[in-house]
Amino acid sequence: MIYTDGVHLVSDCGVEDLHYFAKKIGLRREWFQDHKRHPHYDMLSPVILRRAIDKGAAVVSTRGLVKLRAIREQSIGCDTCQYCSRP
């Protein structure tokens, strides 16, 4: 699943699904922030945020993103994303 706190775009399904989703909403691959513990895209435009939500990104708090990161560190993530998996 793809999540946003209104600023960051993250995935609990892996980086490749995050890249795929980001491309669908108009983000460039070079904008990806490849942080070891928090790989994400920054969404600096309300238009991009609206696109992400319209395409299925779940809005969570920043604290929610931190919890997701902790969960991701304990597991591999999901097998198939309802919103972002490639056909």
Secondary structure, DSSP 8 states (H G I E B T S, - for coil): -EEESSSEEEESS-HHHHHHHHHHTT--GGGEE--SS--EEE---HHHHHHHHHTT-EE--HHHHHHHHHHHHHS---SS-TTT---
